[in-house]
Amino acid sequence: MKKIYSNAAEALDGVLHDGMFIAAGGFGLCGIPELLLDAIKEAGTKDLTFASNNAGVDDFGIGILLQTKQVKKMISSYVGENAEFMRQYLSGELELEFNPQGTLAERMRAGGAGIPGFYTKTGVGTVIADHKEHKDFPTGPDGASETYIMEEGIFADLAIIKAWKADATGNLVFRKTARNFNAPAATCGKICVVEVEEIVPTGSLDPDSIHLPGIYVHRIIQGDHEKRIEQRTVRAKQEA
């Protein structure tokens, strides 16, 4: 089975369609599948729902798809770095489903494991719990209980992620914090397309160092990536 494609547009050929549900890796500007997002923008695919920790910034990541009005709904945790996101949400142009970060990661992992739903205490008593099933579970032999809410697993049409290295069979290695949401996002898509910095010969990766096995990966591209810093803070120069 061919997994390596020459570029992002080729890797997404025949996969994209209007109204689809996409799970995307990344946290802030770290581990963003930027080449695949650029290709989705160029394809003009619209009415998209994205499950992603955040929406990038105004000119990078999912933010570029917000600018072109290709995104209908975001399922996200942190959206504070994107002014266009805020404008569209406040004006009613964009649907938003807030998820705590751990809940979002677990929803992706659950979908990848075929689990339709799970209970969590996170969000109980807040707007996160609105319109969700509540259930009390016993916490000990004294009859005490705690309330949990049910969250649904995420089952996406497509997962787009970024890794550091891949071999031809799709085994992946992520680099440090760039692993973030990429691994759980990869598992919950019917098709997973990954962009990497380097493709290495099959068999050259230490099996104990593989973070995601190739069974989850359907298509791979290699490309050059921009190394961005989300927030840069420097100390004022001291007088000699």
Beta strands, then each sheet from edge to edge (+ up, - down):
strand 1: 21-24
strand 2: 48-51
strand 3: 71-76
strand 4: 95-98
strand 5: 117-120
strand 6: 134-138
strand 7: 145-152
strand 8: 156-167
strand 9: 172-173
strand 10: 189-200
strand 11: 219-222
sheet 1: 4+ 3+ 2+ 1+ 8+ 9-
sheet 2: 4+ 3+ 2+ 1+ 8+ 10+ 11+
sheet 3: 5+ 7- 6+
end
